[in-house]
Each structure stands twice: as C-alpha cells, then as structure tokens.
Amino acid sequence: MVRRDKSNYIIQSVAHALDVLEEFRGDLDELGVTELSKKLKLHKNNVFRILATLQSRNYIEQNKTNDNYRLGIKCLELGQTFIHQRGLLKQAQPILHELAEKSGETSYLSILRGNDVVYLDAVETTSTVRVISRVGLHMPIHATAAGKALVAFESEEELRKRFHSGLSRYTKNTILHMEELLKNLATASEREYATDCEEFEDGLRCIASPVRDYTRKVIAALSVSGPAHRLSDEKIEQSVGPEVSRCAKVLSTRLGFRE
C-alpha cells in the first residue's frame, strides 16, 4: 500500500485556528480581529468565527475593555502538561536551585523550538540586582548562550541551513557573520559551555551548557544570566563556566545520559 504524505490530510480550518493561536507570542499578548485578519491574510469573518470557537473552549479570552483577544487558561494547562510529561522540569528543579546558589546568578532551563530558544523555568538569585525573568519567552539562538549551547554540536551543514536567512542584530556585540558564529560554536563545544557577552541585551552576560538524555541527544540547556559587571571573563572561566557545565552533566545523568 502506498503511504500518502500527511500533508494530504491537513484540515484547513484547524490549520487556520492554529495559525491564530501562534500569533500570540512574544510581546503580542493581545490582538484584535482586524490585526489578525491582516497578519494571516484571512477574511475578518473567518477570523472572528475561529476566535469565537477557541474562546468557547477557553483557548482564547477577550479583554472586555478594548475587545482585543489574548490566550486563555487552556493554553497554559496544555503547556504545563507538556512540560511535566517530559519529566525534564522535575529533574531540573533541584539543580537549578543549586546552580543559582553557587553562581550567585539567576539560573534557567531552556529548550529549542524551531529557530527559537524557549525558557521553561528559572530560579532567581538572591542578589538585589537581578535579571528580569525570561520564562515563557522565545529568544534568538545566535544571540543567547542557551541557544548556542543547544546547537553547538550540530554539523556545519545543519547550522548553515538553520541560519540561511541571516543573523539579526540586537546589540553592538551581536554576532552577524556565519563564519564568526561557527568559530564561536566550535569553542563552545570544545569547552562544554557557551557564552553570550552582551549579545542580546546590553549589560547582560549569560553562560550555558547542553543537557543530553539517554539517546545522547541535546534536549535542553542549563544557563545562568547576570549583570556584566558581576560576570567578568576571569570569573566565567574560573568558576561560573565550569559550574554550569558540571550541573548540566548532573542533569544529563539523571535523564539517563552516559558518557
């Protein structure tokens, strides 16, 4: 029997509903019918009907003050279910606390989704000056330590394909050339931790290491972020970098990874 490609079975109305949901990301926490219609190139009536359906199932809710729409509680429930099913958060929690305590900075757990880094969990530092939480945010791979740690072991061919559309600038330190990024990633894979030296946000430095599971695949990144004045090159090389790497290996072991 000849197998048909799964794209042949796509239901267009379901695809449009998912397109609507996926527009609510990053800073776009609320959107109106007209705005969604323009973004998705769908008729306003179709968008309204999709929103009404999603709202009836609590995937979307309406702000009564301005009639805009935002994600509903059901999206959070599904996201939490996904995270818990992976078992990753449960194993990572004590390690995130340990890393935050030993490094003196906010620790994070993140995963890769397409060409974005998604931050799943964090433990804040007790320092008075701290980083604003990134949990739930989608961030660029090439400008974050976590993103670099997640892709550092990919082949050059895979990396060139991943970044074929170019590298966006976020600060004056952002890596903009592929050859420089490849060199940076090679260094990260060699020393087992990646760094972000104010490449996404001025005044902020991050250090991250890859987390592997029993299949030896990189499935997450463990990282710390803090003010640049607290994370000097010397401190990163002598203490923070090795500590992030050590904690990532501990988490990997708990997930079944063996050298």
Secondary structure, 3 states (H helix, E strand, C coil): CCCCCHHHHCCHHHHHHHHHHHCCCCCCCCECHHHHHHHHCCCHHHHHHHHHHHHHCCCEEECCCCCCEEECHHHHHHHHHHHHHHCHHHHHHHHHHHHHHHHCCEEEEEEEECCEEEEEEEECCCCCCCCCCCCCCEEECCCCHHHHHHHCCCCHHHHHHHCCCCCCCCCCCCCCCHHHHHHHHHHHHHHCCEEEECCCCCCEEEEEEEEECCCCCEEEEEEEEEECCCCCHHHHHHHHHHHHHHHHHHHHHHCCCCC
